[in-house]
Amino acid sequence: MWFARFPGATPDPDDTHGNGITGGFGNASTAAGFYANLLELRRWWDAELANEGMMELSLPTPESTDGAWLANQAKHSIARSMITRVETWHPRMGTMPGFGTDELNGLPDAFTSTATAALEMGAMAYAKGVIDNAFLHYVRDDGTLFHHGEELPQSARMLTVLAAYHGYAGGADAAFMLTHFNRAKALAGLLVARRALTLNLSAADPRHGIPLGGCEAAEYFKARNLDPDWLLEAPPRHYYASAAEAYRGFAEIGAVWQDIGDSSGRADVAAHGAELLKLAPLLYHDLHASLNRTVESTGDPKAPRRWPFVAPAPASVGGRHGPMQTCHELGTCMQAAAPYKAYPEMMWSGALTKQQVDDTYSFMAQNRSLVLGVPGWNASLSLRAPFGLAYGLLQHDFVERFLLHFFAVSAHGSTRGTLTPPQSSNLANRDEPTVTYAATGVHAVPAYLKWMLVFEEPETKTLWLGKAVPRDWLAPGEAPVKVEHATTRYGRLSFSLAVDAAADGSYSVKANISLPSTAKPAGGLRLRVRAPAEHRGKMSGVTVGGKAWPSFDAAAETVDFSAAQLTPELGQSGLPVIIVSFSASKRLKTDDDSTAAADPDPRLLRLLKEICGWIISINVGSNDVYSPGPGGCQSFWCKNFPSYIFVNGNMARVLLAAHTVTGNQTYLDEGLRWCDSFVRVKHTITTSSASPLAAGSNHTTGAWWNTGYGVSLALSLSTLLLILLTYCLLPRAFAMHIRNNLLR
């Protein structure tokens, strides 16, 4: 037996492989020796993982969503990943039978999944070694891979991984990047050549501009020969994952090569980067032009749209190998990969829209390609290639779907004890043997845990903190959420979330964010506070560094910071002291509500919040808006007519309306403060009849206002004044009615 091979063992002469022994164990281990060796092993792994400098986590432990278990599982998954490799760096795709043959070690997703998990967990030394090994030993000089076939989307993702390493390393490892420039350039050239094969097709052809090559290496007989018959198949195949991943790879590595080329004086490197950056938007355009042409209505309200030439439904062909079993016999192959692999790989690039991700997820759920939210078939879930699904769901804020997927992967995707993920397992029949260990799946939990806590949106470049934290983690009595030294392309960051719940039922969350002084994500920073169900949607106020912070969104459960607001001063005195308060009033609907209406355009909401933040910053509530200091209003109107009631009044109306849309209490308070200032500057007048506005005081007293620019009020403007008064009175009289009845 393999486990009995030890120095001095006597081989069995009948055992031609030399794997057996006679006579049993030579020197039986003593208890003291066993536990001494076990302790030494523990010490070795502690030192090994400490040397990696990984992200450190301290997470709440509710029974429903035990964060400590996830953190432990993520760390052990990295260890499992390390011991899967041979002589430290050489990959193994898995074990026999199935994934243990040498020919499978060059599968690119064995590389991309490993490097992604290492980068996300902050194991930078491990990530660097894995990347170095892949480009030295598995990428050829012509850009193809040492493998019996190709997986073109994952080949493209190799470029994205290389770019991510550069970003997570702080751009400080340019010399290492340049050692692999030639092969990375050749790999990009292969993708360009595959795209060029379809550029002669009509622009109306949905295959136009889509690189030829799928996500299943079993098509090696065509990949190897660049078979021109690819363009003659009916129905035609649509390699959307290849186009999407090429777009992402070109966009990411192109910017890196430009930066390195400029800083190192390598004009050839910078020129290659510029070329890729020009190609990226063309790929994006062709991808979406094709998606728009081929989308098909299903007639099923639960899954109304699909893309039919990506992969067939597994139910129609009998299981995970169905497409391979039937389409070659018919001579009309569609995608060789099954739905559980083909569809998720479309999403990892971040190139699909929210609607496209929603449609694809719904279609997979209806055609039995999802099992507990995890890609699979019938009753079997598979961790062969699930990453894109999780990424796409989280990118577009399908948080509940992401969490279902994550916790199903954590609970059902690995063996107990050793946390070894098989390629697939049947949840309905645990007596059915699993398919053997595939090394890609072991990297799911580390990547997902990082994305749950720290996520960088690829298109808007928004940095999210706590985007998908389980609500139970912020329940009163739970330990704080603590994340330290998490990797981002802007440097390492730390943050914590701690609940403060009083006996009177009040609830607030204290956040402490530590960012690198140079961190300025183009899309800003968004902190999400996913409060327990009883507080969901009731975010009512935020202070940052002890000062009111108007840029928050109760419905989205976020506190928002634009790139311009992320100054070193804010990082030192503001971000470490954030207090998010929640009211006891009826909650607004949030994205978790199944009956919630479609989300407003996030760009418009962000613009609205920026406008409201500026209005508050110029002190509109005082009705005197001129401020000579930095950031103050210094326009013509502010300088010359700072008390102009019509301009200021309309800005107050914006705040009051924005409160109705977002539930932000600060907007309401500042708008009503202007109303109070408006009333204070009135001029009283004796009228000939009783005035309803003066009821209870002097029945013959009315009011009029100066305009604020040196001219007395004209009678023609009286209607506008009545509108302003109505807006001022409405929140006091009816705000609670609107909140409780119209915004439920």
N, C-alpha and C positions, 0 to 999 in steps of 0.2 A: 504494500500500500504506500502511496506517496507520502503520507504523513509519518511513516515509520522510517524514512530514509535518514540515517544519522551516521556520523563518522564511526567506522568500525563495523557497520552492519554487514552480515553475510548474505550475498545475493543468492536467491534460489536459482539453481542451474536450469530449471525448466522455464524460468521467466526470461524470455528473450529480450525484454525491454529493460530489465534490471530495476524494475519498480518495486518488486516484492522482496521480502527478506525471510529468513528462517530463524527460528529461535526466539521470536518476539523482541521486545526492547532489550538493549544491552545493559544499560544502567538506568534503572528506574529512578525517576525524579523524586526527591524528597519534598515534603510540604514546604520546608524552609527555602529550598532552592527554587521551587516553583513560584512562591510569592515574592521572593527576592527578584527573580527575573521579571515578574509581572510589574513590580514597582519600578524597576529600571526601565522597562518599556514605557510606562506612563511618563517617567521623567524625560525620556528621549523625545516622546511626542510633544510634551509640553514645551520643551526647548525648541523643537523644530517649528511648531506653529507660532511660537513667540517670535522667532526669527523672521517669520513672514510679515509681521506687522499688520495682522488682519484687523478688520473692524471689530470693535468690542461692543457687546450688547448686554443689557440688563433689561429684561422684558417681563411684563406682568404674567401671572400664572392662573388665570381663571380656568376652571375645569373645561369649559367649552372650547377655549382657544388658547391653550397653554403656550405662551411665548418662550418660556425657558426650554421647552421641548423643541421648538422650532430652531432656536439658537444652537442647541446641542446637536440637533440633526444636521444643521448646516455645517457645523465644524467637523463632525464626523464624516460628512459627505466629502469634504475636501481631503480628509485623510484617506478615505476609500479611493478617491480619485488618484491620489499620489501612489498608493500601493498597487493600483492597477497597472501602472506604467512599469516598464522593464528598464533596469539600470538607470533609474531616476527619471529619464526624459522620454524614452521611446514608448509610443502609445500602444495600447491593446484595446481593441474594440469591445472585447468582452470575453466570455468563456465558452467552451464547448459543452454541448453541441450547438452550433449556430453561429456564434460571433467570435469564436476563439481561433479561427484560422488566420494565418499571417496576411492573406490577401485582403482582409477587411481592415487591417490596422491603418491603412491610408485613407479611410473614409473621412472626408473633410469635417463632418459634424462631430467626429470624435475629437477633433482639434477645436472647432469653434465652441462647442459646449464646455470643454475643459477650460479654455482660456477665458471665456465669459464668466464662468463661476469664480475663477481665481481673481479676475480683475474686480468683480463686484464685491467679493469678500475682502479685497485688499491684500491678497497673497501675491504681492508684486514679483517677488523672486521666482515663485512657482510659475506665474504667468509668463514672465520673460523667458524662462527655460523652455516652456511648452511652445511658445512662439518661435524661438530660435530653432528648436528641433524641427518644427513643421517646415519652415522656409529653407532650412539647410538640407533636410533629408526627404521631404515629401513633395516639394514644389520643384518641378523641372525648370531648366533654363528657358523653355518655350512657354511656360505658364501652365502646362498640364500637370496632373498629379501622378505620383507613383501609386497607381491603384488600377484595378481591372476596369473600372468605369469612372464616371463622374457624377457629381451632384452639383449642377451648375449654381443653384442658389447659394449653397454653402461655400462653394469656391469664391463667389462674390463676397460672402460674409467674411471670409478671411481678411479681406481688405478693411472692412469695418472694424474687425477685432484689432488689426494692426494699428489703425488710427486711434482706437480707444486706449490701447496701451500707451501711446504717445501722450494722449491727454491726461490719463490717470497718473502718469509719471511726471506730470508737470512740465512736459516739453523738455525735460532735462536729459534725455537719452537720445539725442539726435544721431550720435555716432552709431549706436545700435541700429537705429532705423535705416541709416544709409547702408549698412552691411547687407540689408535685404532689399534695397531699392530695385536692383535689376530684376530679381524674380517677381517682386510685387508688380513692377511695371509690365513684365511679361504676362502675368496673370490678368492684369487689366486689359492688356492687348488681346488676350484670348476672348474676353467678354466683348470687346469692341468688334472683333472678327465675327463672333456669333451673331451680333446685332446686324452687322453688315450683310449677312446672308439673307436678311428679310427686307432690306431697304429697297430692293428692286420690285418688291410687291407694290401693288396699288395702294395709295394712301387710304383708300376705302377698305382695304383688306385688314381685318382685325389683327392679323399677324405682323403687320408692318411695324418695324422697329422693335419687335419683341425678340430678345436673344434666343436662339435655338438651343435647347438643352433643358432637361427636366431635373427633378429632385430625386430620381431613383437610379442608383448606380447600376441596376440590373439591365439598363439599356446600353450596356457597354458596347454591344455589337454595332450600334449605330453611332454612339459617341466617338468610338475609336476611328471610324471611317468618315465621319462628317457626311453621313449618308444623305444625298440630295433628295431621296424619296420622302424625307421628312416633310417637304413642302407639298407633297402630293397626297398625303393621307386624308381620308375622309371618314368621319368628320375631322377637321383640323384640330391639332392640339394647341392650347394656349398656355405658354410657359410664363404665367404672370409672376410667379415667385422669382424667376430668374431676372425678369425686368425690374421688379421692385428692389431686389437685393443689389443688383448692379447700380441702380440709382443711388441707393444709400451708400454703397461702397465708394462710388465715384465722388459723391458729395463730401464724405468724411475724409477719405485719404487724399483727395484732391487738395483740400484746404491744408492738410498736414504737409504734403509735399511742397506746396507753395511757401509755407512758413519756413520749413527747413531749408529749402533751396535759397530763399532770400537771406536767411541768417547765416548760412554756411558758404555763400558765394557759389553755389552750384546752380548755374543757369539752366542746365538740363533737367534738374529735379524740379525747379520752379515751373519750367515750361510744361513738363508732364502734368504737374498739378493743375495748371491753368487749363490744359486740354480736357482733363477729366471734369473739371468744374463746368466747362461748356457743354459737355455731353450729358451731365446729370439731369438738367431740366428737360432735355430732349427725350430722355428715357421716361421721365415722369409724364411728359405730355403724351407720348405714344402709349404708355401703360393705361392712362385714364381714357384716352380716346378709344382704346380697344375694350376696356371694361364697359364703357358706356354703350358700345355697339353690340356687345354680346350678352348683356344682362337679359335675363328671361323671366317672365312672370310665371309663377307656379300655380296660381289659383288657390293656394293654401294660405289662409290668413295668418297662420302661425309662422310661416316661412314664405313670404310673398315673392321673394326674388332669389335667383341663383345664377351662377355662371356654369353652364352645362358642359363646357369642354375642358374644364380643369380636372375633374375626376368624376366617375359615376358613383351612384349610391352603392354602398357595400351590400345592401339587402338585395340588389338586383343581380349581383354576381357572386354571392355566396361567401363573403368574408374578406379578410384583409388582403389575401392574394388574388381576389377575384379579377381585378383588371388584368393581371398578368395571365390568368388562366383562360380568359375568354377572348380578349381582343386580338391576340396573335392568331388564334384559330380562325377568327373572322377576317383577319387582314385589315382591320379598321381600328387600330389602337387609338385610344384617346391618351390620357395621361397614364404612364406606367405605374406611378405611385398611387397608393390608395388614398381615399379622402382624409383619413386620419393624419396623413403626412402632407399631402398636397395643399390643403386649405390653410393649415396653420403657418406653413412657410411663406404664404403670401403676406402675412401680417407682421412678421418680425422686423421688416424694414421701416415700419411706421409710415409707409407711403399711402396706405388706404385711408379713405374717409371714415368717419364715424358710421355713416349709413352702410357703407360696404362691409365694415367689420360686423355690424349688427346683423345684416342680411346673411353673411356667411355663417356666423354663429347659429342663427336660427335655423338655417338650412341643415347644418351639421346635426343639430339637436333632433330635427325631424327625420333625418334619414339614418339615424342610429350610428352616426359617426362620433357621438359624444356619449360618454358614460360617466355620470356624476360630474359633468362639466369637463371631463378629460378626453382628449382624442382617443378613439378606439373603434371597436366594431361590436355590434350586438351587445354582449354583456362583458366584453373584455376591454380594459383600458390599457393604453400603451404609453410608455415614457420614451419611446424611440425618438420622437421629435415634437415635443409639446410646446417649446419655448415661445414660438411666434404667437400662439393663441393667447398665452398669458400676457405677453407684451402688448398685443393689440387691444385686448380688453382693458388693460390698465391705462394705456395711452389715451383712450377715449372715455375714460371714467366709468366703465362698467364695473364698478367696484365689487358689487355683490357676486357677479359672475366670476370675477378674478378670485375672490376669496373662496368660492365653492371649488374652483379648479385647484387652487393652492392647497387647501386642506384635504381635498380628496387625494391629491398627489402625495402629500405628507403621510396620510393615514393608511392609504391603500396601495401606494405605489412601491413600497419596499418591504423586505422581510423584517420581522421583529428581531431585535437584538443587534444584528450586524448591519441593518439598514442597507441591504443590498437590493437594488431595484432590478427586477427582471424586465425583459423587453416588453412583456405583456402578461397579464393575469386575468383570469375569469372571476369576476366578483360574484356571479350568481352560483358558481360551483367551485368551491375551494378545494374539492377533491381532484379537480383537473389540474395537472402539472402546469407550472408556469413555463413560459419560454425563457431561455437562459438569460443571464446577466448581460445587459448591454450598457457600455460605459457612458453613453450619452445621458441616460436618465438620472444618474447619481448627481448630476449638476443642477437639477431643477430647483431643489429646495434652497441652496445657497443663492442662486440668482433671484428667485422669487422673493425671498426674505429681504434682500437688499432693495429690490424694486418696490416692495410694499412700503418700505421706510424712506428710501431716497430714490427718486425717479427723475430722470432728465428727459423731458419731452423732446423728441428728435426734430420735429418740424418748427415749433415755436421757440425752442431753446429755453423753455421754462423749467426751473429747478423746483421740484416738489419735495416737501418734507411731510411724512405721515400721510401720504395720499390714500393708503388703503389699510390703515391701522384698524383692527377689529374694534367694534364699539365697546365690547366688554373690557378692553384694556384701559379704558378711561372711566370705568365705574368707580364710585366712591369706595375707598378701602383698598384698591389695588395699588401695587407698587408702581413707581414712575416708569415711563418708557425712557430708556437711556441708550443713545446711539453715539459712539465715540469713534472718531478717525475714519469716517466713511469716505470712500473714494468718489471723487467727481472730476470732471475735466477742469474744474476751477480750483482744485486742491482738496485737501481733506477737511471735512467738517464734522461737527458734533452738534447734537441737540437733545433736549429732554422735554417730556410732557408730564406734568404732575397735577393731580386733581386736588382741588380745595373745596370740600363740601361741608357746609355748616349744618348744625342741628335744625336750623329754621328752614332747611330745604334749599337754600341758595347754593349755587353750583358755579364753579369757575375752574379754568385750567391755566396753569402757569407754564410758560414755555421759555426755554433758554436755548438760544441758537448761537453757535460759534462758527463764524465763517472766516476763511482766509481774507486778508485785507484787500486782495486784488480780485475777489470773486464778484463778477458782474455779469451773470447770465443774461443774454440778450432779451429773453422773455421774462425776466424778473424771477422773484422767489415767491412761492406760494406755500404757506403752512396750512395744512388741513387739520382740523380738530373734530374728529368723528365722535361726538359725545354719545352716551347711551341713549336708547330709544326715547326715554322720558324727557330728554333735553334736546333731542334732535330738532334742528331748525329753529332753535330759540336763541341763537347767538345775538346778543343785544348791544355789546360794546367791547372795544378793545383799547388797551393802553400799551404803548411801547415806550419803555424807559420812563414810565410815569406820566406820559402825555397821551391824550386821546388820539387814536389812530383811526381815521375814517375809512380807510381802504380795507374793508372786509365785506364778505358776502355771506349772509346767514343761510341762504338757500344752498350755496355751494360748500358751506362750512369752511371757508378759507379766510386767512389773513394774508393780504397781498402787498408785495413790495416790488415796485418797478425797478428796472436796472438803474435808473437815475437816482432813486432813493437809497440804493445800497452803498452809502458812503462809508468811509472808515469811521466817521463819528457815530453813525447809526450802529455799525458793527460793534463798537466799543461800549456805548452807553445805552443803546436801545434794544437791540436784538436779544441780549442776555436777560432782559426783564420784560417779558410780554405777558399780559394778563388778559385772558379771554373770558368775558362774563356772559352768563345766560340768564334770560328772564323766565318768569313763571307763566307768561302769557301763552296763548295757543301758538303752536309752532307753525312755521312755514313748511311747505312741502320741500323735500330735498330730492336729490337724484336717486335715493334708494326707494322712493315711493313708486310702486308699480303703476299707480294711476296718474303719476305726475305728467303734466303736459310736456311737449318737446322743449328741450332746453333753449333759452334765448341764445342768440348768437354771442359766443363768449367774447368776440372782439368788440361788439357793441357794449356789452356789460363792462368790459375793462375800460373802454373809452368813457362811459358814463361815470365810472368810479374815479377816473383821473380828473374829469371835469369837476366832480363834486369835491374832490380833495383840493383842487386849486381854489374853488370858491370859498371853501372853509379857510384856506391858508391866507386869503386876503381880508379875512375878518368881516365878511358880509353881514354878519349878525349885528354889528354895531351901526350899520348904514353909513360907514365912513371907511371907504376901501382903499384910499391912497396909502401906500407904504413905500418909502424910499429905499428900504433895505433890500438885500438879496432875496429874490423869490417873490417880492411884493408886486402888486399891480401898479405899473408905471405907464400905462397907456394914456392916450389923450384924454379919454373920459375920466379915468381914475385921477389923473393929475388935476384936471380942471373942474370936474363935477363929481367929487368923491361921494356925495350924498344924494345923487340922482336917484329918486325913489323908483323910477320905472325900470332902470337897468338893474339896480340892486334887488328890486322886487321880483323881477323875472328870474334872477339867479336864486332867490329864495324859493320860488316856485319849482325850479329844477331840483333843489334839495328835497322839498316835500314830496315831489313826484318820485324821486329816486328812493326815498324811504319806502314808499308803497311798493316799488319793484323789488328792492333788496332786503327790506326789513332792518336796515342799518339805523339804529337809534340816534347816532351822531348826526345823521342828515336831518332827522326830524328836529332835534334839539337846536341845531344852528338855524334851520328855517324858521322855527318859532321865535328864536332870539331876535331875528330880523323883524318879525311881526311885532314883538314888544317894542323894539326901537321905532318902528313905524307909527305905533300908537302914541309913543311919547312925544313925537315931533308934530303932532296935530295942532291946529289952531281951533279953539272953540268959537261957536257963533250961536246967537239966540235965534231960534226959528219961530215961525208963526204957528207951528203945530207940534204935537208930541213926536219925539224921535224914538223909534224902537231901539236904536242902538244905545240910547241913553236911559232906557227904562230903569227905574229904581233909583235914579239919582236926580237929574233935573230934566223934566219932561220937555223943556223948551230949549235944550242945548243940542247943537249939532257940531260938526267938525269939518275942517278943510285943511289941505296940505299945500305947502310950497312944493314946487317940482324938484327942488334940489339944485337947480342951475340958475337961480336968481330971478325966476319968473314965477309970479303967482299962478295958481292952478287955473287952467282954462276949463270951462264947463264941458267942453267936448271930451275931456279925459276922465270925466266922472265914472263912466262905465268901467274903465280899466281899474280905477280905484276900488270899485265894488268887487271886481274879480279878485284883486289882491286881498281885500278884506275877507272874501269868501274862503280863499286858500288858507288864510291865517286861522279862521274860525273852524274850518273843516277838520283839521287834525285833532283839535281839542274836543270837538263834539262827536266826531264820527270815526276817528282813527281806530278805536278798539272794535267798533262794529265792522269796519272793513277788514281788519286783521282776523277777526273771529269768524266772519261769515263769507267774505268774498275771496279770501286767500287760503281757505282750508285745503 
